Amino acid sequence: MGCFCWFSSNEKNVDRRRNGARRTAQQPAYPPRNDHIHIAPQPKNRKPRPPPESNDNKDARDHKEAASGSGHVMAAQTFTFRELAMATKNFRRECLIGEGGFGRVYKGKLDKSGQVVAVKQLDRNGLQGNREFLVEVLMLSLLHHQNLVNLVGYCADGDQRLLVYEYMPMGSLEDHLLDLTPERKPLEWFSRMKIALGAAKGLEYLHDKANPPVIYRDMKSSNILLDRFFNAKLSDFGLAKLGPVGDKLHVSSRVMGTYGYCAPEYQRTGQLTVKSDVYSFGVVFLELITGRRAIDTTRRNNEQNLVSWAQPVFKEPSRYPELADPLLQGGLSCERLESSGCGCSHVSPGGAIGSSIDL
């Protein structure tokens, strides 16, 4: 597994707590029915046994316990549905700035503070359910870093679930790299490397400074948001999971994420480590260099999977220019591509991608 050789930190390491790993709820094994079993009467003062805890409640409780133990919890504001409807002009189409399997994102302005925000209205039948909603609120109440998007607040009126974030005026990396409109200029090389560095610093914080460590599980170009100066911030923490602590090397998990970005060993085994995030970062880094999607079914069969297409090129430095995005118009030399990370990037059958970045 490669590593970020340019990572550095002046902060002191903190002790890892042992209560961070998630636990998987086990269904009670009931004996076969027997009408002749004698049930002894229970003492009058005995408290009834609580029902088995669901997976959703356990996940939320684990994250809440981690947050309460960190000492750095920042309570998010609670909004009524009426307040957010007013902020987005009753969720008008003209305020819509994004849409996906989770629901829709609107640009809005809070009436009380005048702050411009992004309001994500979750689809009640969409991909992000109550568990992901709870995890995102708890995670972003606990985690604070310049390369993570800020959660302003949330709404949980009735069956409505909405999340309110700081507004990122430049949208996502995907908008500027993979979904270019005619009026948009392609990203310059320096901007691409600046975005990669910001995203990597966000991951470094989650893996090395958060206590307990957090595995993001959803690193992809559409989840990297940009401010007006192209500073990158990671968003969408609904799939985030507490990482292994103590002597544990991994946590077991149902495979979640986006096809093309998931580490192969995680897909095969369900064993999740921080290296899974590093693999996903490597895929995003390849997208930045090549201007290609992780999975693009419009290309020829041997070019549809970005990692598979790029893998043989890494073995021949003379072929590095083949990786460069044509929109960069030949402004990259082999030496610059190598110094940016192609020279030490590698793709292995075990699913490891590592790279260094030179601005």
N, C-alpha and C positions, 0 to 999 in steps of 0.2 A: 504494500500500500504506500503510495507516495504521500508526501506531507507538504505543508506550506512552509518552505524554508525561509520565507520572508516574514513570518509571524514573529512578533516580539511583544513583550508585555512588561511593564514596569510595576504592575500591581503584584502584591503578595499573593501567593497561592493560599487558598482557603481549604480547610479540612472538608472532605466529602462526608455528607451525612448518610447514614445507612437506611433512612426510612423513605428513600425516593423511589424505589423500584415499584412498578405497578404489580398488582396481584390479579390473577385471573379467577373470577368467581367460579366455583364448582357447584354444579347442581346436586342437591342431596340425593343420595341413593336410597329410595324407599323400599322396604321389604314387600314381597308379594302379599296381597290381601289375604287375611285369615280371619274369618268371622269368629273363631274360637279363642282368639288372643285376649287374655284378660288385661285390662288397663287399670292400674292401681289409681285410686283417687288422689288428686293433687292437694297438697296443703293449702289452706285457705289464703294464707298470706304470701304464697309464692307468686312472684311476678311472672307473667307469661313470657315465653321466649320470643324475641323479635324475629320477624320473617327474614329469610336469606336476603342479603344485600345484592342488588342488581349490579351488572357490569358498569352501567352508566354512573350509578351513585358511587361505586368504588373509585372509578377514574376521577370523578370530580373531587371526592374526598382526598385522594392521594395528592392531587394538585393543590388543594386548599391547605392541606397540612404542610406541604412544602413551602407554600407562600407564607403561611403564618409563622414558620420557623425562620424565614429569611431576614425578617426585620426591615424589609424594604418594600412593603406593600403600599401601593398608591391606589386608593379606592377610586374606581371609575364612577362617573356621574350616572344617575339613572334618569331616563327621559320617559315621558308619556308618549304614546303613539300620536296623540294630537300635536304635541310639540314638534315631532319630527315630520309630521305631515305638513305643518306650517313652514318648517325650514326648507322643505323640498317642493313647495308650491303644490301640495297634495300629490307628490310623486309624479309630476308632469313629465312627459316624454322629453321635453327640452332640457330637463335637468339630468337625464340619464347619461352616465359616463362609462358604464361597464355592465356586462351581463355574462353569466355563466351558469354552470350546473347548480351552483349554490343559490342563485337568485340574481338580484339586480343591485347596482351601485348608483347612487344619485349624488350630485353636488348640491349642497344646501348651505343655508346661513342660519345659525342659531339666533332666535329672536332676543334672548336675554343678553348674550355676550357679544353678538355680532360676528362671532367666529365663523369662518368658512370651513366646512367639514365635508367629509365623504360619508354617506349613509348607506350601509349595506343592508338591504331588506332580504332576509332569507326566505327562500321558497319553501313553504310548508311541506311540499312534496319533493323537495330537491335533495341534493347530495349531502348537504350539511345539516345534520339533525341537532337534537338537544344536547347530545354529548359534545359535539364539536363546538356548539355555541358556548357551553359552560367552560370547556377547556380554553377557548380563545379568550374569554373574559378573564379567567383566573391567570392564565399565562401572561397576558399583557398588563395585568395589574401587578404582577411580580417582576417582570423583566423590563428593564429600562436601559436603552443604549442608543447612541446617535444613529446607528445603522439598523434599528428596528422601528417600525411604524408605531406611532403613539395612539393608544386607544383613549378617546375622549369620554366615551360612555356607552350605554346600551339601553335597550328597551325590551321588556318582557311582559307587556300588557296582554293578558289572555293568551291566545295562541300566536301572537305576533312576536317575532324575534328579529331585532335590528341591532346592528353594531355601528358605532359612530367613531370615525377615525379622523386624524388630521388630514387635511386635503393636500394631495401631492400633485402640483400643477402640471407636471410633465408626463403623467400617466405611468405606464409600465415600460420595462425594457423591451418587452415584446412589441409594443407600439412603435418603437424607434428602430428596431432591428429586424423584425420578421414581418410586420404588417405595415410597411412603409406606404404612405399615401403620396401622390405625386408632388404635393406641396412641401413635403418634409425632406430635409437633407439627410443623407446617410450619416450615421455616427462616425466621427473621426476616431483614429486609432487611440489617441490620448483619452478621449471620453470613454471608450470601451474598456480600457485598462483601469480607469478611475472607478467605473461601475463595478468591475470585477473585484477590485481591492475593497470597496465598501461592502459588497456582499460577503466577501471572505472575512472581513472584520466582524460582521454580524454573526457569522457562524462561529468564529473564534470565541466571541462572548458567550454564546449559548453553550459551547462545548467545554470551555476552559475556565470561565469566570462565574457562570451561573451555578448556584449551589442549591440543590443537586443539578448536575448537568442536564441539558435539554437537547433532545434530538428533534430537529425541525421537521423532517420527513416530507417537505413539500417545496424543496428548492427547484425553481423553474423560472424561466424568463418572465412569465406573466405575473409572478409573485414578487418581483423586484421592482419597487416603485421608485420614482425619481423626483427630486425637487427641481427648482428652476436652474440650479447649478450642476445638475446631473450627479448629485450625491445619492447613493443607493440606500434603500431601506427595505428590509424583509417584511413581508406582510402575510396574512392568512395563516394563523397558528392553530387552526382547528384540528390538524392532524398531529400536532406536536406531542411528544411523549417524554416522560422523565427517563433519563439514561441509566445505565448500570452504575452501581456504587459499590464500594467495598471490594470484595474479591470477585464480584461478578464481572464477566467479560461482555455480556450482552443481555438484552431483555427480549423475551419472546413476544411476538405481536402478530396479529392478523395483517397480512400484507396490504399496505395502503400507499397511495402516491399516484404519480402519473407515469404511464407507460413511456419508456424512452429515457426517463430520468432515474428510475429505481435501480439500485445496485443489484446485479444478477444474484449474488449470494443471499441477499435479503429476500429476493423473489423466490429462490429455491427453498430456503430453510425457515424463513420467518424470524430469523435471529437478527435483531436490530442493534447496531452500534453507531457511534458517531461517524465511522468510516462510510456508512451509507449516505450520510449528508455530503461527505467529501466527494464521493463518486458523482452525486447529483451536481455539485458545484463544477466538477470537471466537465460535465456535459454542457452546462451553461457557458463555461469558458470556451469550449469548442464552438458553440453558437456565436459567441462574440467574435471569434477569429474568422469563422467561415461565413457568417451570415446565413447559415442553413438551420433548419429546424431539427430538433432531436429525432423526430419521426416525420417524414414527408412522403406521403404516398403518391404525390404527383411526379416524383422522380423515377428513374430506372430502378429496377429491383435491387441491384447491388449498391444503390446510393440512398435507399429509403431510410436506413438506420444510420444516423450520423456517426456513432461510435464505430460500427462495423466498417463503414467506408473509410474513416480516418486511420484506423488501426495500422494497416500496412504502410501508410505514408510516414508514420513516426519512425519506422525502421530505416528510412532513407532520407537523410538531411537534404539531399539535392532536390527532393520532391516537396519540400516545405512550401514553396510558393503555390502549390496546388490547393493548399488549405486556405489561402487568403481570400477574403470576401472580394469578389470582382468590383463591388461598389467602392472599394478603397483605391481603385484605379492604379494598381501596380505600385503603390507608394511604399510597399514593404519589401525589404530585402530578406534574404535567408538569415542573415545575422540578426536582424531585429526580431524575426519570428522565433529564432532559437533563444534569444535573450528574454523574450516574453514568456517562455514556458514550453514551447514545442520541443526544445531540446531535452528537457527532463520530464516531459509528460509521457506517460505510458499507460497503455490499456492492457490489462491482463485478463485471462479467463476468469480469475477470481473477482473481477469487478472493481479493480482499484485504478483510480485516476489521480495523479498528483501533478501539481504544476507550481511554478514560481512566476511572479509577475514583476516585470521591470517597466516602470512608467517611462 
